[in-house]
Amino acid sequence: MSVTSYPIKEKEITTQQLVYLITGYIAGILNHTEIGKLERWLLQSIHNQLLFAELLLPYNIRNAMRPH
């Protein structure tokens, strides 16, 4: 299994880190540094912004929280 990386300026963020940042944002538990990382990732591309917006839709949050 490969790990996807998403560019943030000169560093990269792994899929696991991105999942943490997005779920942390939804839960309201991110500190200022983590919020900054998420904001920098969002500013990297419109694709990132659209993905983030889609993941924040209530329907998608409910589906993600359902037991599978």
HTML snippet that shows the backbone in 3Dmol.js (N, CA, C, O; Angstrom):
<script src="https://3Dmol.org/build/3Dmol-min.js"></script>
<div id="view" style="width:600px;height:400px;position:relative"></div>
<script>
const pdb = `
ATOM      1  N   MET A   1       0.845  -1.169   0.000  1.00  0.00           N
ATOM      2  CA  MET A   1       0.000   0.000   0.000  1.00  0.00           C
ATOM      3  C   MET A   1       0.891   1.233   0.000  1.00  0.00           C
ATOM      4  O   MET A   1       1.809   1.350   0.811  1.00  0.00           O
ATOM      5  N   SER A   2       0.614   2.136  -0.905  1.00  0.00           N
ATOM      6  CA  SER A   2       1.404   3.362  -0.952  1.00  0.00           C
ATOM      7  C   SER A   2       0.699   4.458  -0.167  1.00  0.00           C
ATOM      8  O   SER A   2      -0.521   4.438  -0.005  1.00  0.00           O
ATOM      9  N   VAL A   3       1.475   5.402   0.310  1.00  0.00           N
ATOM     10  CA  VAL A   3       0.939   6.536   1.051  1.00  0.00           C
ATOM     11  C   VAL A   3       0.987   7.746   0.139  1.00  0.00           C
ATOM     12  O   VAL A   3       2.045   8.114  -0.371  1.00  0.00           O
ATOM     13  N   THR A   4      -0.157   8.356  -0.060  1.00  0.00           N
ATOM     14  CA  THR A   4      -0.231   9.559  -0.880  1.00  0.00           C
ATOM     15  C   THR A   4       0.258  10.741  -0.071  1.00  0.00           C
ATOM     16  O   THR A   4      -0.017  10.841   1.125  1.00  0.00           O
ATOM     17  N   SER A   5       0.980  11.632  -0.717  1.00  0.00           N
ATOM     18  CA  SER A   5       1.441  12.851  -0.064  1.00  0.00           C
ATOM     19  C   SER A   5       0.831  14.047  -0.765  1.00  0.00           C
ATOM     20  O   SER A   5       0.652  14.050  -1.983  1.00  0.00           O
ATOM     21  N   TYR A   6       0.519  15.046   0.010  1.00  0.00           N
ATOM     22  CA  TYR A   6      -0.045  16.281  -0.512  1.00  0.00           C
ATOM     23  C   TYR A   6       0.919  17.407  -0.205  1.00  0.00           C
ATOM     24  O   TYR A   6       1.323  17.566   0.947  1.00  0.00           O
ATOM     25  N   PRO A   7       1.303  18.203  -1.211  1.00  0.00           N
ATOM     26  CA  PRO A   7       2.308  19.243  -0.973  1.00  0.00           C
ATOM     27  C   PRO A   7       1.796  20.368  -0.076  1.00  0.00           C
ATOM     28  O   PRO A   7       0.670  20.838  -0.242  1.00  0.00           O
ATOM     29  N   ILE A   8       2.615  20.792   0.863  1.00  0.00           N
ATOM     30  CA  ILE A   8       2.385  21.998   1.655  1.00  0.00           C
ATOM     31  C   ILE A   8       3.699  22.754   1.608  1.00  0.00           C
ATOM     32  O   ILE A   8       4.650  22.424   2.315  1.00  0.00           O
ATOM     33  N   LYS A   9       3.736  23.785   0.754  1.00  0.00           N
ATOM     34  CA  LYS A   9       4.958  24.571   0.553  1.00  0.00           C
ATOM     35  C   LYS A   9       6.137  23.629   0.321  1.00  0.00           C
ATOM     36  O   LYS A   9       6.111  22.822  -0.609  1.00  0.00           O
ATOM     37  N   GLU A  10       7.169  23.725   1.159  1.00  0.00           N
ATOM     38  CA  GLU A  10       8.354  22.907   0.930  1.00  0.00           C
ATOM     39  C   GLU A  10       8.241  21.512   1.560  1.00  0.00           C
ATOM     40  O   GLU A  10       9.072  20.646   1.287  1.00  0.00           O
ATOM     41  N   LYS A  11       7.243  21.293   2.380  1.00  0.00           N
ATOM     42  CA  LYS A  11       7.071  19.994   3.027  1.00  0.00           C
ATOM     43  C   LYS A  11       5.863  19.297   2.434  1.00  0.00           C
ATOM     44  O   LYS A  11       5.068  19.915   1.725  1.00  0.00           O
ATOM     45  N   GLU A  12       5.725  18.022   2.719  1.00  0.00           N
ATOM     46  CA  GLU A  12       4.570  17.275   2.262  1.00  0.00           C
ATOM     47  C   GLU A  12       3.796  16.766   3.458  1.00  0.00           C
ATOM     48  O   GLU A  12       4.348  16.568   4.540  1.00  0.00           O
ATOM     49  N   ILE A  13       2.513  16.559   3.245  1.00  0.00           N
ATOM     50  CA  ILE A  13       1.641  16.034   4.277  1.00  0.00           C
ATOM     51  C   ILE A  13       1.141  14.675   3.809  1.00  0.00           C
ATOM     52  O   ILE A  13       0.737  14.529   2.655  1.00  0.00           O
ATOM     53  N   THR A  14       1.162  13.697   4.676  1.00  0.00           N
ATOM     54  CA  THR A  14       0.697  12.360   4.305  1.00  0.00           C
ATOM     55  C   THR A  14      -0.819  12.306   4.388  1.00  0.00           C
ATOM     56  O   THR A  14      -1.453  13.181   4.978  1.00  0.00           O
ATOM     57  N   THR A  15      -1.385  11.283   3.799  1.00  0.00           N
ATOM     58  CA  THR A  15      -2.828  11.084   3.859  1.00  0.00           C
ATOM     59  C   THR A  15      -3.290  10.978   5.305  1.00  0.00           C
ATOM     60  O   THR A  15      -4.319  11.547   5.669  1.00  0.00           O
ATOM     61  N   GLN A  16      -2.541  10.258   6.134  1.00  0.00           N
ATOM     62  CA  GLN A  16      -2.912  10.099   7.535  1.00  0.00           C
ATOM     63  C   GLN A  16      -2.917  11.446   8.258  1.00  0.00           C
ATOM     64  O   GLN A  16      -3.801  11.713   9.072  1.00  0.00           O
ATOM     65  N   GLN A  17      -1.941  12.282   7.964  1.00  0.00           N
ATOM     66  CA  GLN A  17      -1.901  13.606   8.589  1.00  0.00           C
ATOM     67  C   GLN A  17      -3.085  14.455   8.128  1.00  0.00           C
ATOM     68  O   GLN A  17      -3.686  15.181   8.920  1.00  0.00           O
ATOM     69  N   LEU A  18      -3.411  14.356   6.850  1.00  0.00           N
ATOM     70  CA  LEU A  18      -4.534  15.114   6.321  1.00  0.00           C
ATOM     71  C   LEU A  18      -5.842  14.661   6.956  1.00  0.00           C
ATOM     72  O   LEU A  18      -6.681  15.488   7.314  1.00  0.00           O
ATOM     73  N   VAL A  19      -6.017  13.363   7.096  1.00  0.00           N
ATOM     74  CA  VAL A  19      -7.219  12.837   7.758  1.00  0.00           C
ATOM     75  C   VAL A  19      -7.308  13.383   9.175  1.00  0.00           C
ATOM     76  O   VAL A  19      -8.380  13.800   9.614  1.00  0.00           O
ATOM     77  N   TYR A  20      -6.189  13.384   9.892  1.00  0.00           N
ATOM     78  CA  TYR A  20      -6.176  13.928  11.255  1.00  0.00           C
ATOM     79  C   TYR A  20      -6.570  15.401  11.254  1.00  0.00           C
ATOM     80  O   TYR A  20      -7.377  15.826  12.080  1.00  0.00           O
ATOM     81  N   LEU A  21      -6.010  16.179  10.339  1.00  0.00           N
ATOM     82  CA  LEU A  21      -6.301  17.607  10.297  1.00  0.00           C
ATOM     83  C   LEU A  21      -7.775  17.871   9.981  1.00  0.00           C
ATOM     84  O   LEU A  21      -8.394  18.738  10.598  1.00  0.00           O
ATOM     85  N   ILE A  22      -8.328  17.140   9.040  1.00  0.00           N
ATOM     86  CA  ILE A  22      -9.725  17.367   8.664  1.00  0.00           C
ATOM     87  C   ILE A  22     -10.667  16.903   9.771  1.00  0.00           C
ATOM     88  O   ILE A  22     -11.613  17.614  10.111  1.00  0.00           O
ATOM     89  N   THR A  23     -10.425  15.732  10.334  1.00  0.00           N
ATOM     90  CA  THR A  23     -11.299  15.263  11.419  1.00  0.00           C
ATOM     91  C   THR A  23     -11.115  16.124  12.663  1.00  0.00           C
ATOM     92  O   THR A  23     -12.072  16.377  13.395  1.00  0.00           O
ATOM     93  N   GLY A  24      -9.904  16.569  12.900  1.00  0.00           N
ATOM     94  CA  GLY A  24      -9.654  17.467  14.020  1.00  0.00           C
ATOM     95  C   GLY A  24     -10.358  18.798  13.839  1.00  0.00           C
ATOM     96  O   GLY A  24     -10.865  19.377  14.800  1.00  0.00           O
ATOM     97  N   TYR A  25     -10.388  19.281  12.610  1.00  0.00           N
ATOM     98  CA  TYR A  25     -11.102  20.515  12.313  1.00  0.00           C
ATOM     99  C   TYR A  25     -12.595  20.339  12.598  1.00  0.00           C
ATOM    100  O   TYR A  25     -13.215  21.189  13.238  1.00  0.00           O
ATOM    101  N   ILE A  26     -13.160  19.244  12.125  1.00  0.00           N
ATOM    102  CA  ILE A  26     -14.585  18.974  12.342  1.00  0.00           C
ATOM    103  C   ILE A  26     -14.885  18.874  13.839  1.00  0.00           C
ATOM    104  O   ILE A  26     -15.903  19.385  14.306  1.00  0.00           O
ATOM    105  N   ALA A  27     -13.996  18.215  14.588  1.00  0.00           N
ATOM    106  CA  ALA A  27     -14.196  18.041  16.028  1.00  0.00           C
ATOM    107  C   ALA A  27     -13.832  19.291  16.828  1.00  0.00           C
ATOM    108  O   ALA A  27     -14.157  19.389  18.011  1.00  0.00           O
ATOM    109  N   GLY A  28     -13.161  20.241  16.187  1.00  0.00           N
ATOM    110  CA  GLY A  28     -12.773  21.470  16.874  1.00  0.00           C
ATOM    111  C   GLY A  28     -11.627  21.297  17.860  1.00  0.00           C
ATOM    112  O   GLY A  28     -11.573  21.982  18.881  1.00  0.00           O
ATOM    113  N   ILE A  29     -10.700  20.372  17.553  1.00  0.00           N
ATOM    114  CA  ILE A  29      -9.612  20.081  18.495  1.00  0.00           C
ATOM    115  C   ILE A  29      -8.230  20.478  17.999  1.00  0.00           C
ATOM    116  O   ILE A  29      -7.233  20.166  18.650  1.00  0.00           O
ATOM    117  N   LEU A  30      -8.149  21.159  16.862  1.00  0.00           N
ATOM    118  CA  LEU A  30      -6.838  21.515  16.320  1.00  0.00           C
ATOM    119  C   LEU A  30      -6.245  22.709  17.060  1.00  0.00           C
ATOM    120  O   LEU A  30      -6.955  23.632  17.459  1.00  0.00           O
ATOM    121  N   ASN A  31      -4.923  22.665  17.232  1.00  0.00           N
ATOM    122  CA  ASN A  31      -4.243  23.833  17.799  1.00  0.00           C
ATOM    123  C   ASN A  31      -3.893  24.787  16.652  1.00  0.00           C
ATOM    124  O   ASN A  31      -4.160  24.483  15.489  1.00  0.00           O
ATOM    125  N   HIS A  32      -3.300  25.930  16.976  1.00  0.00           N
ATOM    126  CA  HIS A  32      -3.004  26.945  15.958  1.00  0.00           C
ATOM    127  C   HIS A  32      -2.038  26.447  14.885  1.00  0.00           C
ATOM    128  O   HIS A  32      -2.188  26.783  13.711  1.00  0.00           O
ATOM    129  N   THR A  33      -1.060  25.660  15.278  1.00  0.00           N
ATOM    130  CA  THR A  33      -0.100  25.121  14.304  1.00  0.00           C
ATOM    131  C   THR A  33      -0.793  24.196  13.323  1.00  0.00           C
ATOM    132  O   THR A  33      -0.548  24.262  12.119  1.00  0.00           O
ATOM    133  N   GLU A  34      -1.657  23.337  13.835  1.00  0.00           N
ATOM    134  CA  GLU A  34      -2.379  22.387  12.978  1.00  0.00           C
ATOM    135  C   GLU A  34      -3.353  23.119  12.053  1.00  0.00           C
ATOM    136  O   GLU A  34      -3.490  22.758  10.884  1.00  0.00           O
ATOM    137  N   ILE A  35      -4.019  24.131  12.566  1.00  0.00           N
ATOM    138  CA  ILE A  35      -4.913  24.931  11.724  1.00  0.00           C
ATOM    139  C   ILE A  35      -4.116  25.589  10.601  1.00  0.00           C
ATOM    140  O   ILE A  35      -4.580  25.653   9.462  1.00  0.00           O
ATOM    141  N   GLY A  36      -2.922  26.075  10.922  1.00  0.00           N
ATOM    142  CA  GLY A  36      -2.063  26.671   9.903  1.00  0.00           C
ATOM    143  C   GLY A  36      -1.684  25.673   8.821  1.00  0.00           C
ATOM    144  O   GLY A  36      -1.680  26.015   7.639  1.00  0.00           O
ATOM    145  N   LYS A  37      -1.364  24.438   9.212  1.00  0.00           N
ATOM    146  CA  LYS A  37      -1.038  23.401   8.225  1.00  0.00           C
ATOM    147  C   LYS A  37      -2.227  23.141   7.313  1.00  0.00           C
ATOM    148  O   LYS A  37      -2.074  23.033   6.097  1.00  0.00           O
ATOM    149  N   LEU A  38      -3.412  23.040   7.908  1.00  0.00           N
ATOM    150  CA  LEU A  38      -4.617  22.799   7.118  1.00  0.00           C
ATOM    151  C   LEU A  38      -4.876  23.971   6.178  1.00  0.00           C
ATOM    152  O   LEU A  38      -5.212  23.765   5.012  1.00  0.00           O
ATOM    153  N   GLU A  39      -4.728  25.181   6.665  1.00  0.00           N
ATOM    154  CA  GLU A  39      -4.936  26.360   5.817  1.00  0.00           C
ATOM    155  C   GLU A  39      -3.939  26.409   4.661  1.00  0.00           C
ATOM    156  O   GLU A  39      -4.311  26.744   3.537  1.00  0.00           O
ATOM    157  N   ARG A  40      -2.674  26.078   4.930  1.00  0.00           N
ATOM    158  CA  ARG A  40      -1.671  26.068   3.855  1.00  0.00           C
ATOM    159  C   ARG A  40      -2.005  25.011   2.815  1.00  0.00           C
ATOM    160  O   ARG A  40      -1.841  25.244   1.617  1.00  0.00           O
ATOM    161  N   TRP A  41      -2.475  23.844   3.266  1.00  0.00           N
ATOM    162  CA  TRP A  41      -2.878  22.791   2.330  1.00  0.00           C
ATOM    163  C   TRP A  41      -4.043  23.279   1.474  1.00  0.00           C
ATOM    164  O   TRP A  41      -4.069  23.048   0.265  1.00  0.00           O
ATOM    165  N   LEU A  42      -5.001  23.949   2.097  1.00  0.00           N
ATOM    166  CA  LEU A  42      -6.150  24.451   1.349  1.00  0.00           C
ATOM    167  C   LEU A  42      -5.743  25.475   0.298  1.00  0.00           C
ATOM    168  O   LEU A  42      -6.328  25.515  -0.784  1.00  0.00           O
ATOM    169  N   LEU A  43      -4.761  26.292   0.601  1.00  0.00           N
ATOM    170  CA  LEU A  43      -4.323  27.325  -0.332  1.00  0.00           C
ATOM    171  C   LEU A  43      -3.513  26.780  -1.513  1.00  0.00           C
ATOM    172  O   LEU A  43      -3.263  27.499  -2.481  1.00  0.00           O
ATOM    173  N   GLN A  44      -3.113  25.531  -1.432  1.00  0.00           N
ATOM    174  CA  GLN A  44      -2.283  24.954  -2.496  1.00  0.00           C
ATOM    175  C   GLN A  44      -3.034  24.768  -3.809  1.00  0.00           C
ATOM    176  O   GLN A  44      -2.440  24.894  -4.879  1.00  0.00           O
ATOM    177  N   SER A  45      -4.350  24.465  -3.743  1.00  0.00           N
ATOM    178  CA  SER A  45      -5.073  24.247  -4.996  1.00  0.00           C
ATOM    179  C   SER A  45      -6.579  24.314  -4.785  1.00  0.00           C
ATOM    180  O   SER A  45      -7.088  24.124  -3.680  1.00  0.00           O
ATOM    181  N   ILE A  46      -7.260  24.588  -5.868  1.00  0.00           N
ATOM    182  CA  ILE A  46      -8.719  24.571  -5.847  1.00  0.00           C
ATOM    183  C   ILE A  46      -9.214  23.156  -5.594  1.00  0.00           C
ATOM    184  O   ILE A  46     -10.258  22.969  -4.969  1.00  0.00           O
ATOM    185  N   HIS A  47      -8.480  22.160  -6.070  1.00  0.00           N
ATOM    186  CA  HIS A  47      -8.859  20.767  -5.830  1.00  0.00           C
ATOM    187  C   HIS A  47      -8.910  20.482  -4.326  1.00  0.00           C
ATOM    188  O   HIS A  47      -9.853  19.858  -3.841  1.00  0.00           O
ATOM    189  N   ASN A  48      -7.901  20.936  -3.599  1.00  0.00           N
ATOM    190  CA  ASN A  48      -7.882  20.737  -2.152  1.00  0.00           C
ATOM    191  C   ASN A  48      -9.073  21.433  -1.496  1.00  0.00           C
ATOM    192  O   ASN A  48      -9.691  20.882  -0.585  1.00  0.00           O
ATOM    193  N   GLN A  49      -9.390  22.627  -1.950  1.00  0.00           N
ATOM    194  CA  GLN A  49     -10.511  23.372  -1.389  1.00  0.00           C
ATOM    195  C   GLN A  49     -11.839  22.673  -1.654  1.00  0.00           C
ATOM    196  O   GLN A  49     -12.696  22.600  -0.774  1.00  0.00           O
ATOM    197  N   LEU A  50     -12.002  22.162  -2.866  1.00  0.00           N
ATOM    198  CA  LEU A  50     -13.242  21.460  -3.209  1.00  0.00           C
ATOM    199  C   LEU A  50     -13.375  20.156  -2.432  1.00  0.00           C
ATOM    200  O   LEU A  50     -14.464  19.809  -1.974  1.00  0.00           O
ATOM    201  N   LEU A  51     -12.273  19.437  -2.286  1.00  0.00           N
ATOM    202  CA  LEU A  51     -12.288  18.196  -1.511  1.00  0.00           C
ATOM    203  C   LEU A  51     -12.676  18.482  -0.066  1.00  0.00           C
ATOM    204  O   LEU A  51     -13.513  17.782   0.504  1.00  0.00           O
ATOM    205  N   PHE A  52     -12.079  19.497   0.524  1.00  0.00           N
ATOM    206  CA  PHE A  52     -12.371  19.874   1.904  1.00  0.00           C
ATOM    207  C   PHE A  52     -13.848  20.238   2.051  1.00  0.00           C
ATOM    208  O   PHE A  52     -14.507  19.784   2.987  1.00  0.00           O
ATOM    209  N   ALA A  53     -14.370  21.052   1.137  1.00  0.00           N
ATOM    210  CA  ALA A  53     -15.778  21.453   1.188  1.00  0.00           C
ATOM    211  C   ALA A  53     -16.695  20.245   1.080  1.00  0.00           C
ATOM    212  O   ALA A  53     -17.700  20.154   1.785  1.00  0.00           O
ATOM    213  N   GLU A  54     -16.346  19.322   0.199  1.00  0.00           N
ATOM    214  CA  GLU A  54     -17.161  18.115   0.033  1.00  0.00           C
ATOM    215  C   GLU A  54     -17.144  17.261   1.299  1.00  0.00           C
ATOM    216  O   GLU A  54     -18.175  16.722   1.701  1.00  0.00           O
ATOM    217  N   LEU A  55     -15.983  17.140   1.922  1.00  0.00           N
ATOM    218  CA  LEU A  55     -15.883  16.328   3.134  1.00  0.00           C
ATOM    219  C   LEU A  55     -16.642  16.944   4.303  1.00  0.00           C
ATOM    220  O   LEU A  55     -17.024  16.231   5.231  1.00  0.00           O
ATOM    221  N   LEU A  56     -16.866  18.251   4.273  1.00  0.00           N
ATOM    222  CA  LEU A  56     -17.581  18.926   5.354  1.00  0.00           C
ATOM    223  C   LEU A  56     -19.099  18.919   5.188  1.00  0.00           C
ATOM    224  O   LEU A  56     -19.821  19.386   6.069  1.00  0.00           O
ATOM    225  N   LEU A  57     -19.585  18.393   4.065  1.00  0.00           N
ATOM    226  CA  LEU A  57     -21.034  18.303   3.888  1.00  0.00           C
ATOM    227  C   LEU A  57     -21.610  17.384   4.964  1.00  0.00           C
ATOM    228  O   LEU A  57     -21.067  16.307   5.212  1.00  0.00           O
ATOM    229  N   PRO A  58     -22.709  17.800   5.608  1.00  0.00           N
ATOM    230  CA  PRO A  58     -23.280  16.979   6.694  1.00  0.00           C
ATOM    231  C   PRO A  58     -23.525  15.522   6.290  1.00  0.00           C
ATOM    232  O   PRO A  58     -23.302  14.612   7.088  1.00  0.00           O
ATOM    233  N   TYR A  59     -23.979  15.300   5.063  1.00  0.00           N
ATOM    234  CA  TYR A  59     -24.224  13.936   4.597  1.00  0.00           C
ATOM    235  C   TYR A  59     -22.942  13.097   4.652  1.00  0.00           C
ATOM    236  O   TYR A  59     -22.960  11.950   5.097  1.00  0.00           O
ATOM    237  N   ASN A  60     -21.852  13.674   4.203  1.00  0.00           N
ATOM    238  CA  ASN A  60     -20.575  12.930   4.189  1.00  0.00           C
ATOM    239  C   ASN A  60     -20.042  12.711   5.600  1.00  0.00           C
ATOM    240  O   ASN A  60     -19.454  11.666   5.879  1.00  0.00           O
ATOM    241  N   ILE A  61     -20.235  13.663   6.478  1.00  0.00           N
ATOM    242  CA  ILE A  61     -19.798  13.489   7.867  1.00  0.00           C
ATOM    243  C   ILE A  61     -20.603  12.361   8.509  1.00  0.00           C
ATOM    244  O   ILE A  61     -20.032  11.495   9.172  1.00  0.00           O
ATOM    245  N   ARG A  62     -21.928  12.364   8.319  1.00  0.00           N
ATOM    246  CA  ARG A  62     -22.754  11.282   8.884  1.00  0.00           C
ATOM    247  C   ARG A  62     -22.318   9.920   8.348  1.00  0.00           C
ATOM    248  O   ARG A  62     -22.187   8.962   9.109  1.00  0.00           O
ATOM    249  N   ASN A  63     -22.094   9.840   7.042  1.00  0.00           N
ATOM    250  CA  ASN A  63     -21.682   8.560   6.452  1.00  0.00           C
ATOM    251  C   ASN A  63     -20.331   8.099   6.987  1.00  0.00           C
ATOM    252  O   ASN A  63     -20.121   6.904   7.195  1.00  0.00           O
ATOM    253  N   ALA A  64     -19.426   9.026   7.206  1.00  0.00           N
ATOM    254  CA  ALA A  64     -18.097   8.666   7.706  1.00  0.00           C
ATOM    255  C   ALA A  64     -18.173   8.172   9.142  1.00  0.00           C
ATOM    256  O   ALA A  64     -17.338   7.371   9.560  1.00  0.00           O
ATOM    257  N   MET A  65     -19.148   8.629   9.899  1.00  0.00           N
ATOM    258  CA  MET A  65     -19.256   8.263  11.306  1.00  0.00           C
ATOM    259  C   MET A  65     -20.054   6.985  11.522  1.00  0.00           C
ATOM    260  O   MET A  65     -20.034   6.418  12.614  1.00  0.00           O
ATOM    261  N   ARG A  66     -20.754   6.528  10.489  1.00  0.00           N
ATOM    262  CA  ARG A  66     -21.532   5.292  10.618  1.00  0.00           C
ATOM    263  C   ARG A  66     -20.595   4.096  10.711  1.00  0.00           C
ATOM    264  O   ARG A  66     -19.566   4.054  10.037  1.00  0.00           O
ATOM    265  N   PRO A  67     -20.951   3.131  11.542  1.00  0.00           N
ATOM    266  CA  PRO A  67     -20.152   1.896  11.568  1.00  0.00           C
ATOM    267  C   PRO A  67     -20.282   1.168  10.231  1.00  0.00           C
ATOM    268  O   PRO A  67     -21.365   1.115   9.649  1.00  0.00           O
ATOM    269  N   HIS A  68     -19.193   0.621   9.760  1.00  0.00           N
ATOM    270  CA  HIS A  68     -19.208  -0.083   8.462  1.00  0.00           C
ATOM    271  C   HIS A  68     -19.189  -1.555   8.664  1.00  0.00           C
ATOM    272  O   HIS A  68     -19.198  -2.311   7.693  1.00  0.00           O
TER     273      HIS A  68
END
`;
const viewer = $3Dmol.createViewer("view");
viewer.addModel(pdb, "pdb");
viewer.setStyle({}, {cartoon: {color: "spectrum"}});
viewer.zoomTo();
viewer.render();
</script>
